[in-house]
Amino acid sequence: MLGIVLTACLSSSLFTVSGAQTSWISLVSIQDKTSSTSVAIGKPLLAGHSYNITIQVDVPFTQSGSNFDVVLDNSMTASGTQYWYLLTKNYLGYNSTTFKPGERSIRFTQVEGKIQLAVLFSVPAAITVKQSLGETYRFMQEDFPLVRVLVTGGSTVGVQSINISDASIESYLTTVNQKSSLVPSGQIDKSYDSLVKGILTQADVVYRLGQPEKATDVLNIISTSNFPAPPSNNLQTLLIGAVAVVAVAAVVGFLLFSRANSKASMKASAIDDARNELASLEVTAARYDESLASQLKRLRDKLEEA
């Protein structure tokens, strides 16, 4: 008899642990209300947009006297009269007296079954923004814990995490994909492959510093007009050197620009040196090819505008 009791207790304990270890929550669908589009699961939410997200909670077993709370992260804001909408009407754990759709947290009795809920909210526009020493930086929020499921006692039995991005970050990531394809697709000669990869790496450094707009500016150096098919080894070397100067100058200019105003003269000096180097290359190129010299002049003018 004692053996049967011990076995039953042990089985119950193992079942409870197993249930706690299994995430109760899953994502069903995402609707971007701001752009009136569906968002593929796995894609990030955008700062400043409003969403209608459907989730499913799978309760693996009934626990007498226990409740569970479905909680939206406190940083999200209401985009309507309430956050939560009950989609599964016949869930036995639903209690109208504890279900408060206008609050971020809603409560159910822990009864085995499945329940689907829609949650409507807006993502704060500044959630990707960090301010430091008068500068603005933007970082993607990765694995942001949007919705949690907590059981009586405070244990977390499910977390629905999602990435949160913004327009500047998405523009940079889109540009990375576009520029990365220019050499493999043959739009830029493969002899420039190492240089293009170098510029992509520099842009990634700037992006990870929290400046996606500046990183996109660096990426825009990579264009078919800046990388014509090299007519000779000498001219190829010359053009690679010229574009490398522009790329390095862009990164150096950004880094100096991000520092205190007292270092503005250092930035100006660095850009002046880069323009002088381009002017020298332009004179040399004119001996070989007038069109190449014109190309270098255009790059020098572009740098001067920066």
KEKE-3310 file (N, C-alpha, C; in steps of 0.2 Angstrom, whole numbers, plus 5000, padded with zeros to 4 digits):
npx = (5004:5010:5019:5012:5006:5018:5022:5012:5013:5025:5024:5014:5022:5032:5024:5020:5032:5036:5025:5028:5040:5037:5034:5019:5014:5011:5013:5001:4996:5001:4996:4999:4992:4995:5001:4992:4994:4999:5010:5024:5027:5041:5047:5052:5043:5038:5044:5033:5022:5006:4998:4989:4989:4988:4988:4991:4987:4992:4986:4993:4988:4976:4975:4970:4964:4973:4978:4982:4991:4990:5001:5005:5019:5025:5029:5022:5008:4991:4981:4968:4951:4953:4965:4964:4956:4945:4945:4942:4928:4923:4932:4935:4941:4939:4934:4922:4923:4936:4942:4949:4949:4954:4966:4984:4987:4978:4967:4965:4957:4966:4964:4965:4967:4965:4967:4963:4969:4967:4978:4978:4989:5001:5017:5030:5037:5050:5056:5067:5077:5092:5099:5114:5126:5121:5119:5110:5106:5102:5095:5091:5079:5081:5074:5063:5053:5038:5025:5020:5017:5011:5010:5000:5009:5020:5028:5035:5028:5028:5034:5032:5043:5050:5057:5060:5061:5065:5061:5073:5083:5078:5079:5093:5096:5089:5096:5109:5107:5104:5116:5125:5123:5127:5140:5140:5129:5135:5134:5143:5160:5169:5182:5182:5178:5184:5186:5173:5167:5175:5170:5157:5159:5164:5153:5145:5151:5148:5134:5132:5137:5126:5121:5112:5108:5119:5127:5120:5123:5137:5136:5131:5141:5144:5141:5136:5140:5151:5160:5166:5169:5185:5198:5211:5225:5233:5224:5214:5219:5221:5208:5203:5210:5206:5192:5193:5199:5188:5179:5185:5187:5173:5169:5179:5175:5162:5165:5172:5163:5154:5159:5164:5161:5172:5181:5179:5187:5197:5189:5187:5200:5203:5194:5198:5211:5208:5201:5212:5220:5212:5212:5225:5225:5216:5223:5233:5225:5220:5230:5228:5215:5201:5188:5189:5195:5186:5176:5183:5184:5170:5168:5176:5169:5158:5162:5166:5154:5150)
npy = (4994:5006:5007:5010:5022:5030:5029:5035:5048:5051:5050:5060:5071:5071:5074:5087:5094:5091:5098:5111:5113:5113:5125:5135:5143:5149:5157:5162:5171:5187:5203:5218:5233:5246:5246:5238:5225:5207:5199:5189:5175:5176:5187:5203:5215:5232:5247:5260:5255:5248:5233:5217:5203:5185:5173:5156:5147:5133:5123:5110:5102:5100:5109:5109:5123:5132:5146:5154:5167:5178:5189:5204:5213:5227:5239:5240:5249:5253:5252:5253:5251:5241:5228:5214:5200:5187:5172:5159:5153:5142:5138:5130:5135:5149:5163:5176:5185:5187:5190:5203:5213:5225:5227:5224:5211:5196:5184:5166:5151:5136:5125:5110:5111:5121:5137:5152:5168:5186:5200:5217:5230:5244:5247:5256:5270:5274:5263:5256:5265:5273:5285:5295:5306:5316:5310:5300:5283:5267:5252:5235:5226:5211:5195:5199:5199:5198:5192:5184:5169:5165:5155:5151:5156:5161:5155:5155:5148:5150:5159:5171:5177:5190:5199:5216:5229:5244:5257:5263:5253:5242:5247:5248:5234:5229:5235:5230:5217:5219:5225:5215:5206:5211:5207:5193:5192:5197:5210:5218:5218:5203:5204:5214:5209:5207:5220:5225:5216:5221:5234:5231:5225:5236:5244:5236:5236:5250:5249:5241:5249:5256:5265:5264:5272:5279:5268:5264:5274:5271:5259:5263:5267:5256:5253:5250:5260:5265:5255:5251:5240:5234:5241:5238:5230:5240:5251:5245:5243:5256:5262:5253:5258:5271:5270:5263:5273:5282:5274:5271:5284:5288:5280:5284:5298:5296:5291:5301:5311:5307:5310:5322:5340:5346:5339:5342:5348:5338:5329:5337:5338:5325:5322:5331:5327:5315:5319:5326:5315:5308:5318:5317:5304:5306:5314:5306:5295:5302:5301:5289:5286:5296:5295:5287:5296:5306:5299:5297:5310:5313:5305:5311:5323:5319:5315:5327:5333:5326)
npz = (5000:5004:4995:4983:4986:4987:4974:4967:4972:4967:4954:4952:4956:4946:4935:4937:4937:4924:4917:4920:4915:4901:4889:4890:4881:4864:4848:4837:4826:4818:4816:4809:4813:4810:4797:4791:4787:4787:4797:4796:4806:4817:4811:4815:4827:4824:4831:4836:4829:4829:4835:4832:4840:4840:4852:4859:4873:4881:4893:4902:4912:4925:4940:4956:4965:4959:4949:4933:4926:4912:4905:4898:4893:4903:4896:4884:4876:4877:4862:4860:4867:4876:4881:4879:4871:4871:4863:4863:4868:4876:4886:4901:4912:4912:4920:4922:4932:4936:4924:4916:4904:4901:4907:4909:4914:4914:4922:4924:4930:4933:4922:4913:4896:4880:4876:4866:4863:4859:4858:4859:4856:4856:4851:4859:4852:4855:4860:4854:4856:4863:4873:4875:4881:4873:4861:4850:4849:4841:4844:4840:4849:4855:4857:4865:4880:4877:4881:4896:4905:4920:4935:4950:4964:4957:4948:4932:4917:4904:4890:4878:4867:4856:4843:4842:4831:4821:4809:4804:4807:4800:4787:4786:4787:4776:4766:4768:4763:4750:4745:4748:4738:4726:4721:4720:4711:4699:4696:4701:4698:4701:4706:4715:4726:4739:4744:4744:4754:4764:4766:4769:4782:4789:4789:4797:4809:4813:4813:4824:4834:4836:4827:4814:4803:4799:4796:4785:4776:4774:4768:4756:4748:4741:4725:4708:4700:4707:4706:4692:4679:4679:4668:4667:4676:4683:4683:4690:4703:4706:4707:4717:4728:4729:4732:4744:4752:4752:4759:4771:4776:4778:4789:4798:4799:4804:4817:4823:4822:4831:4843:4856:4853:4854:4846:4833:4824:4822:4815:4803:4798:4795:4785:4776:4773:4767:4755:4749:4746:4737:4727:4722:4717:4707:4698:4694:4688:4677:4667:4662:4660:4656:4659:4671:4679:4680:4687:4700:4704:4706:4717:4726:4727:4733:4745:4750:4752:4764)
capx = (5000:5014:5023:5007:5006:5024:5022:5007:5015:5031:5021:5011:5027:5035:5020:5020:5038:5036:5021:5031:5046:5035:5031:5012:5012:5013:5011:4997:4997:5002:4993:5001:4987:4997:5002:4986:4997:5001:5018:5026:5030:5049:5049:5051:5038:5041:5043:5028:5017:5001:4997:4984:4992:4984:4992:4987:4989:4990:4987:4994:4985:4971:4978:4965:4966:4978:4977:4987:4990:4993:5004:5008:5024:5022:5031:5017:5003:4984:4979:4960:4948:4956:4971:4963:4950:4944:4943:4940:4923:4921:4937:4932:4945:4937:4929:4921:4924:4943:4945:4949:4953:4957:4972:4989:4987:4972:4968:4961:4958:4971:4960:4968:4964:4968:4963:4966:4967:4970:4980:4979:4993:5005:5024:5032:5041:5057:5059:5074:5082:5096:5102:5120:5130:5118:5119:5104:5108:5096:5097:5086:5077:5081:5071:5060:5048:5032:5019:5022:5011:5013:5005:5000:5016:5024:5032:5034:5027:5028:5036:5032:5048:5049:5062:5057:5065:5062:5062:5080:5086:5076:5082:5100:5096:5087:5102:5114:5105:5105:5123:5129:5121:5130:5146:5138:5125:5139:5133:5150:5166:5172:5189:5181:5175:5187:5184:5166:5167:5178:5165:5151:5162:5165:5146:5142:5154:5145:5128:5133:5138:5119:5120:5110:5108:5126:5129:5118:5128:5143:5134:5129:5147:5144:5136:5139:5144:5158:5164:5166:5173:5192:5201:5218:5227:5235:5218:5210:5222:5220:5201:5202:5213:5201:5186:5195:5200:5181:5176:5188:5185:5166:5169:5182:5171:5157:5167:5174:5157:5150:5162:5162:5162:5179:5185:5176:5193:5200:5185:5188:5207:5203:5191:5203:5217:5205:5200:5218:5222:5208:5214:5231:5223:5212:5228:5236:5221:5219:5235:5226:5208:5198:5182:5190:5197:5179:5173:5186:5182:5163:5168:5179:5164:5153:5165:5166:5147:5148)
capy = (5000:5012:5008:5013:5029:5033:5029:5040:5055:5053:5052:5067:5076:5071:5077:5094:5096:5091:5103:5117:5114:5114:5132:5134:5148:5149:5162:5160:5175:5194:5208:5225:5237:5252:5245:5234:5219:5201:5199:5182:5173:5176:5193:5208:5220:5238:5252:5265:5252:5244:5226:5213:5197:5180:5168:5151:5144:5126:5121:5103:5098:5104:5110:5112:5129:5136:5150:5156:5174:5179:5195:5208:5217:5234:5244:5241:5253:5252:5255:5254:5252:5235:5224:5206:5198:5180:5169:5152:5154:5137:5136:5129:5139:5156:5166:5182:5190:5188:5192:5210:5214:5232:5227:5220:5205:5193:5178:5160:5145:5131:5119:5107:5113:5126:5144:5157:5175:5191:5205:5223:5235:5248:5247:5263:5273:5275:5257:5254:5271:5275:5292:5295:5311:5320:5306:5295:5276:5263:5245:5230:5222:5204:5190:5204:5195:5201:5190:5179:5165:5164:5151:5153:5155:5165:5152:5156:5142:5151:5166:5172:5182:5192:5204:5223:5233:5251:5259:5264:5247:5238:5250:5245:5227:5228:5238:5225:5211:5221:5226:5209:5202:5214:5204:5186:5192:5199:5217:5221:5213:5199:5206:5219:5205:5208:5227:5225:5213:5225:5239:5228:5224:5242:5246:5232:5239:5256:5247:5238:5255:5259:5270:5261:5277:5281:5262:5263:5279:5268:5254:5266:5268:5250:5254:5248:5266:5266:5249:5249:5234:5237:5240:5235:5229:5246:5255:5242:5245:5263:5262:5250:5262:5277:5268:5261:5279:5284:5270:5272:5291:5288:5277:5289:5304:5295:5290:5307:5315:5304:5312:5329:5345:5349:5336:5343:5350:5332:5326:5340:5337:5318:5322:5335:5322:5310:5323:5327:5309:5307:5323:5315:5299:5308:5317:5300:5292:5305:5299:5282:5285:5302:5293:5285:5302:5309:5295:5299:5317:5313:5302:5316:5328:5316:5315:5334:5335:5323)
capz = (5000:5005:4988:4979:4988:4985:4966:4965:4974:4963:4947:4952:4956:4939:4930:4938:4934:4916:4915:4922:4910:4894:4888:4889:4876:4857:4844:4831:4821:4820:4812:4810:4812:4807:4790:4788:4784:4791:4799:4797:4813:4816:4809:4821:4827:4823:4835:4834:4826:4833:4833:4835:4840:4843:4856:4862:4880:4882:4900:4902:4918:4930:4947:4961:4969:4956:4944:4929:4924:4906:4907:4893:4896:4905:4891:4879:4878:4874:4856:4860:4874:4880:4878:4878:4868:4872:4857:4865:4873:4880:4891:4908:4917:4911:4925:4920:4938:4936:4917:4916:4897:4900:4911:4905:4916:4915:4926:4923:4934:4930:4920:4907:4889:4876:4875:4862:4865:4855:4862:4855:4859:4852:4853:4860:4846:4858:4863:4852:4856:4869:4873:4879:4880:4868:4855:4849:4847:4840:4844:4840:4855:4853:4862:4870:4883:4876:4885:4900:4908:4927:4939:4957:4967:4954:4943:4924:4913:4897:4888:4871:4865:4849:4841:4840:4827:4819:4802:4802:4808:4795:4781:4786:4786:4769:4762:4768:4759:4743:4743:4748:4732:4720:4718:4718:4705:4694:4695:4702:4696:4707:4708:4720:4732:4746:4745:4746:4760:4769:4767:4773:4789:4792:4790:4802:4815:4814:4815:4831:4838:4837:4822:4808:4798:4797:4793:4778:4772:4773:4763:4749:4744:4737:4720:4702:4697:4710:4704:4685:4677:4679:4662:4668:4683:4686:4685:4695:4709:4708:4709:4724:4733:4729:4735:4750:4755:4754:4764:4778:4778:4780:4795:4803:4800:4808:4824:4825:4823:4837:4850:4858:4848:4854:4842:4827:4820:4820:4809:4797:4796:4793:4779:4771:4771:4762:4749:4746:4743:4731:4721:4719:4713:4701:4693:4691:4684:4671:4663:4659:4657:4658:4663:4678:4683:4682:4692:4706:4705:4708:4723:4730:4728:4737:4752:4752:4755:4770)
cpx = (5004:5018:5018:5006:5012:5024:5018:5009:5021:5029:5018:5017:5031:5031:5020:5026:5038:5031:5024:5037:5043:5032:5023:5010:5015:5010:5007:4997:4998:4999:4996:4995:4989:4998:4996:4989:4998:5008:5019:5029:5038:5051:5048:5045:5042:5039:5038:5022:5012:4999:4991:4987:4988:4989:4988:4991:4987:4992:4987:4990:4981:4975:4973:4968:4971:4976:4983:4986:4994:4995:5007:5013:5022:5024:5026:5011:4997:4983:4972:4958:4950:4961:4968:4956:4950:4941:4940:4935:4921:4927:4934:4935:4943:4932:4928:4923:4932:4946:4944:4953:4956:4964:4977:4989:4979:4973:4963:4962:4962:4967:4964:4964:4968:4964:4967:4964:4970:4972:4981:4983:4997:5012:5027:5037:5049:5060:5066:5079:5085:5099:5108:5124:5127:5117:5113:5107:5102:5099:5091:5085:5076:5078:5067:5054:5041:5026:5022:5016:5014:5008:5005:5006:5021:5029:5030:5034:5027:5030:5036:5037:5048:5054:5058:5063:5062:5064:5069:5084:5084:5078:5089:5100:5094:5093:5108:5113:5106:5112:5127:5128:5124:5136:5144:5133:5129:5138:5139:5155:5168:5178:5188:5178:5177:5186:5177:5164:5169:5173:5159:5153:5162:5157:5143:5145:5150:5137:5127:5134:5131:5118:5118:5110:5115:5129:5127:5121:5134:5142:5133:5135:5147:5139:5140:5143:5151:5163:5163:5170:5180:5195:5208:5220:5229:5229:5214:5213:5221:5213:5200:5204:5209:5195:5187:5196:5193:5178:5179:5187:5178:5166:5173:5178:5165:5159:5169:5168:5153:5153:5160:5164:5169:5184:5183:5182:5196:5196:5187:5195:5207:5200:5195:5208:5214:5204:5206:5221:5218:5210:5220:5230:5220:5217:5231:5232:5220:5224:5233:5220:5204:5191:5183:5192:5191:5176:5176:5184:5175:5163:5171:5174:5159:5156:5165:5159:5146:5149)
cpy = (5006:5013:5011:5020:5033:5034:5034:5047:5056:5054:5059:5073:5077:5075:5084:5097:5097:5097:5110:5119:5115:5121:5131:5139:5148:5155:5159:5164:5182:5198:5215:5230:5244:5252:5241:5228:5213:5201:5191:5181:5172:5183:5198:5212:5227:5244:5258:5262:5249:5237:5222:5206:5191:5175:5162:5148:5137:5124:5113:5099:5103:5103:5113:5118:5133:5140:5151:5163:5175:5187:5199:5213:5224:5239:5245:5245:5251:5255:5255:5254:5246:5232:5217:5205:5190:5177:5162:5153:5149:5134:5136:5133:5147:5158:5174:5187:5191:5190:5199:5212:5220:5232:5223:5213:5202:5186:5172:5155:5140:5125:5116:5109:5118:5132:5149:5164:5180:5197:5211:5228:5239:5247:5254:5264:5273:5269:5254:5260:5272:5281:5292:5301:5315:5316:5301:5289:5272:5256:5240:5227:5215:5200:5194:5199:5198:5199:5184:5175:5163:5160:5153:5151:5158:5162:5154:5150:5144:5158:5166:5178:5184:5198:5211:5227:5240:5252:5259:5257:5242:5241:5248:5238:5225:5230:5233:5219:5213:5222:5220:5205:5205:5210:5197:5186:5195:5206:5221:5216:5209:5200:5211:5215:5207:5215:5227:5222:5217:5231:5237:5227:5230:5245:5242:5234:5246:5254:5245:5243:5258:5265:5267:5266:5279:5274:5261:5268:5275:5263:5257:5268:5262:5251:5252:5254:5267:5260:5247:5243:5237:5235:5237:5234:5236:5251:5252:5243:5252:5265:5259:5255:5268:5275:5266:5268:5282:5280:5271:5279:5292:5285:5282:5295:5302:5294:5297:5312:5313:5307:5319:5334:5347:5345:5336:5344:5343:5329:5330:5339:5330:5318:5326:5331:5317:5313:5324:5321:5307:5312:5320:5309:5301:5311:5311:5296:5295:5303:5292:5283:5291:5300:5291:5291:5306:5305:5296:5306:5317:5310:5307:5322:5326:5316:5322:5336:5331:5327)
cpz = (5000:4998:4983:4980:4986:4977:4964:4966:4969:4956:4946:4952:4949:4934:4930:4935:4927:4914:4915:4917:4903:4894:4886:4883:4869:4853:4838:4825:4823:4814:4813:4808:4809:4799:4787:4784:4789:4792:4800:4804:4812:4814:4815:4821:4826:4828:4832:4831:4831:4830:4836:4834:4843:4846:4858:4868:4880:4889:4900:4907:4922:4937:4951:4965:4966:4950:4939:4927:4917:4906:4901:4896:4897:4900:4886:4881:4874:4867:4855:4867:4878:4876:4875:4875:4868:4866:4858:4870:4878:4885:4898:4913:4917:4917:4924:4926:4938:4929:4916:4909:4896:4904:4907:4908:4917:4918:4924:4928:4930:4928:4913:4901:4886:4876:4871:4864:4860:4859:4857:4859:4854:4855:4854:4855:4849:4861:4861:4853:4863:4868:4877:4876:4874:4861:4855:4846:4846:4840:4844:4847:4853:4859:4867:4873:4882:4880:4889:4903:4915:4931:4946:4960:4963:4949:4936:4921:4906:4895:4881:4869:4858:4849:4840:4837:4826:4812:4800:4802:4802:4788:4780:4784:4778:4764:4762:4763:4751:4741:4743:4742:4726:4717:4716:4712:4699:4692:4696:4701:4702:4710:4714:4726:4739:4748:4748:4753:4766:4771:4771:4780:4792:4794:4796:4809:4817:4816:4822:4836:4840:4832:4815:4802:4795:4794:4786:4774:4770:4767:4756:4745:4739:4731:4713:4699:4700:4709:4697:4684:4676:4672:4662:4675:4687:4688:4690:4702:4711:4710:4716:4729:4734:4733:4742:4755:4757:4759:4771:4780:4781:4787:4800:4804:4804:4816:4827:4827:4829:4844:4851:4853:4848:4849:4834:4822:4818:4814:4803:4794:4793:4786:4773:4768:4766:4755:4745:4742:4737:4725:4718:4715:4707:4696:4690:4686:4677:4666:4659:4656:4660:4661:4670:4682:4685:4687:4699:4708:4708:4715:4728:4732:4733:4744:4754:4755:4762:4776)
residu = (MET:LEU:GLY:ILE:VAL:LEU:THR:ALA:CYS:LEU:SER:SER:SER:LEU:PHE:THR:VAL:SER:GLY:ALA:GLN:THR:SER:TRP:ILE:SER:LEU:VAL:SER:ILE:GLN:ASP:LYS:THR:SER:SER:THR:SER:VAL:ALA:ILE:GLY:LYS:PRO:LEU:LEU:ALA:GLY:HIS:SER:TYR:ASN:ILE:THR:ILE:GLN:VAL:ASP:VAL:PRO:PHE:THR:GLN:SER:GLY:SER:ASN:PHE:ASP:VAL:VAL:LEU:ASP:ASN:SER:MET:THR:ALA:SER:GLY:THR:GLN:TYR:TRP:TYR:LEU:LEU:THR:LYS:ASN:TYR:LEU:GLY:TYR:ASN:SER:THR:THR:PHE:LYS:PRO:GLY:GLU:ARG:SER:ILE:ARG:PHE:THR:GLN:VAL:GLU:GLY:LYS:ILE:GLN:LEU:ALA:VAL:LEU:PHE:SER:VAL:PRO:ALA:ALA:ILE:THR:VAL:LYS:GLN:SER:LEU:GLY:GLU:THR:TYR:ARG:PHE:MET:GLN:GLU:ASP:PHE:PRO:LEU:VAL:ARG:VAL:LEU:VAL:THR:GLY:GLY:SER:THR:VAL:GLY:VAL:GLN:SER:ILE:ASN:ILE:SER:ASP:ALA:SER:ILE:GLU:SER:TYR:LEU:THR:THR:VAL:ASN:GLN:LYS:SER:SER:LEU:VAL:PRO:SER:GLY:GLN:ILE:ASP:LYS:SER:TYR:ASP:SER:LEU:VAL:LYS:GLY:ILE:LEU:THR:GLN:ALA:ASP:VAL:VAL:TYR:ARG:LEU:GLY:GLN:PRO:GLU:LYS:ALA:THR:ASP:VAL:LEU:ASN:ILE:ILE:SER:THR:SER:ASN:PHE:PRO:ALA:PRO:PRO:SER:ASN:ASN:LEU:GLN:THR:LEU:LEU:ILE:GLY:ALA:VAL:ALA:VAL:VAL:ALA:VAL:ALA:ALA:VAL:VAL:GLY:PHE:LEU:LEU:PHE:SER:ARG:ALA:ASN:SER:LYS:ALA:SER:MET:LYS:ALA:SER:ALA:ILE:ASP:ASP:ALA:ARG:ASN:GLU:LEU:ALA:SER:LEU:GLU:VAL:THR:ALA:ALA:ARG:TYR:ASP:GLU:SER:LEU:ALA:SER:GLN:LEU:LYS:ARG:LEU:ARG:ASP:LYS:LEU:GLU:GLU:ALA)
# end
